[in-house]
Amino acid sequence: MFTGIVEELGEVVAKEDLVDAARFVIRGPVVTSDAGHGDSIAVNGVCLTVVEVLPDGAFSADVMAETLDRSSLAGVGVGSRVNLERAAALNSRLGGHIVQGHVDGTGQVVARTPSENWEVVRISLPDTVSRYVVEKGSITVDGISLTVSGLGPDWFEVSLIPTTLQLTTLGGAPVGTPVNLEVDVIAKYVERLLGAREIG
């Protein structure tokens, strides 16, 4: 489990395309400082398992074809910057919201509206996840826990403070950039439970 509070901007230093998977090597000295084989690290909101901790603060992780098909990681290459977060510890504060690292869909940055102290970013919203998104609710965009500040039939908006603009990939993502989306897991459980009640 994660909280959606990005710990550092990492860099993809190697990528090996395999038959039905890819192996990434990502440099992130903060998240690897106490990492070991089998630990979980969220990369742009995708929960990956550490295969090996390497010198210079890097780690390797395998990404299977299904994950590549369902997320924006397929388009990530050497030199790409990525948002990194270690799994949450039970004794730590929950700074964002409950994030699983399981991508529900992808959207695209469709507009950016800068202001003096923040920036509003509009992102396309797939039909498959739109019912889970509510204004003032939580959503994870590329691993960043954000509050929905505006909502339309096929889009939502988030307002980014200077810290988010400076310390995450979303700060410099131009229009057209694909992003990973994870909706609030509680909404999905509520829908499932209500559906079961209607059937019963």
N, C-alpha and C positions, 0 to 999 in steps of 0.2 A: 504494500500500500504506500501511496505517496500523498503529498499535500498540495502539489502544484506550485510550490515556492522554488523557483529555479536557483540552484546553488552556484552555478558557473556556466559560462559559455565555453563549450569545448570545441575541438576542431577534429574533423575526420582526416587522419593522416594516411590511411590506406583503406582500400576496398577491393575485395576479391569476389568476382562474380562466379558463382558455382552453378551447377546444373539446375537445382531447384531451391537455391538459397544464395545468401551473400554473407561474407565475413567482413566485418568492419573493425578497424583499429581506430580508436578515438582517444585523443589526448585530453585529459581532465585531471590535473593534479589534486584538486580539492576532493572530488568524488572518489579518487583512487587512493587517497591517503590512508584509508582504513579498509579498503576493499580486498576481497579474496575470491577465489574460484567459487562460483555458484551464487554470488551476491546479485541483487537486482539493482539496476541503474536505469532510470527513465531517460530515454534519448528522444527529444522532441515529443515527449508524451507517450512513447512506446516503451513498455517494460521489457528490458533486455537482460539476459543472464550473462554475467562475466565469465568468459572462458578462461582468460589468463590476464593477470596483471603484469604489465610490461614496464621496462625502464622508462624514465622521463615522464612518469605520470600518465601513462597510456594504458588502455585495456582493450581486449578483443572481445567481440560478441558475434554470435551467429544469428542471422535473421532468415527465417524460413519464407518460402514463396508466398504463403497466405498472408503473412504480415506485410511483405513487400506489395502485394496486390491491394491490401486494405488501408495502407498508410502512404504517407508521402516519402518514406525512407527510400523507395526505389529511385527517386530523383536526387538523393543526396550523394555527393561524390567527394573525392579528395579535395580538401581545402574548404569544404562547407563548414559553417559554424552551426553548432547544435546546442540546444538547451539540455542541461544535465541536472539530475536530482537523484540522490541516494534514497533508498527506501526509508520510510519514516520509522523512527525508534519509538517504542511504546512509552518511554518516559519523556518524550519531547512535546512541545506545544504543536497544536494543529493550526499552523498559520494560515493555510488556505482552506481547502475543503477535502473531503475524501476522494482520492483519485486512485484508480486501479492500474492505470497504464495500459488499458485496453481501448484501442481506438474504435469509436462507433461510426466514424465516417470522416470524409475530408471535405474541406471547403476551400474557397479561394478569397484572397484579399481583393475586394472589389472597389474600395475607395478609402482614402485617408484624408481627414480634415484636421489640419494642425490648428492649435490654439497657442496662446502665450505660454501656458504651463502644462498642457497635456495635449493629447491627440486622440481623436475619435477614429477608430478603424472599423470599417464595415466589412463583414465576411459573409460569403454565400452560405446558405443553410440547406443541406440536402433534405428531401422529403422524409427520408427514413428516420431522421432524428429530430425534425422540427417540433414534433408534439411534446418533446421532453424539455424544450427551452422556454423559459418564462422571463419576462422583464424583472430585473433585480435578482434573478437566480444565478447560480454558479454554472460556469462552463470552463472546460480546459481546452486551451488552444496551444498546440505544440508544447504541451506540458506545463503551461502557465495557467494557474488558477485565476480566473477573471470573473467579474460581475457583468451580466448583460445589462447594458445601459439603454439599448434601443432594440426594437424587434419588428420585423415585417414578415410578410408571407414566405419569403424565400431568402431572408437575410437577418443577421443580427449585428449589433454594434457593441463594441467594448471601448471604454475610455482608459487610455494608458497614461499613467503618471510618469514623470521623468525617470524614476528608477527603473521601471519596466522598459521604457524606451532605450535606456542605456545598457541594461544588463541582460537583455534577451534578444533572440533573433527577430521577434515581432517588431522591435523598434526600427529596424531597417528593411523590413520586408516590403518590396514594391507591389503595386497593383498587379495581380495575376499570380502571386505566389501561392502555391498550395499549402494548406495547413491541416494538421491532424486535430480532430475534434473528439472530445469525450464528454458526454453529458453526465449529469448528476445520477449516480447509480441508484440513489433512493427513489427517484422518479420511475426508473425501470422496474424496481421491485414492487412499487405501489401499483403500477399498471398490471403487472403479472398477477398480483394478489386479487385485485378487483376483477380481472378477467376470469380467474378461477372461481370466484364467488358467483359471477353471472352464470357460468356453465353449471355449477353445482346447484 
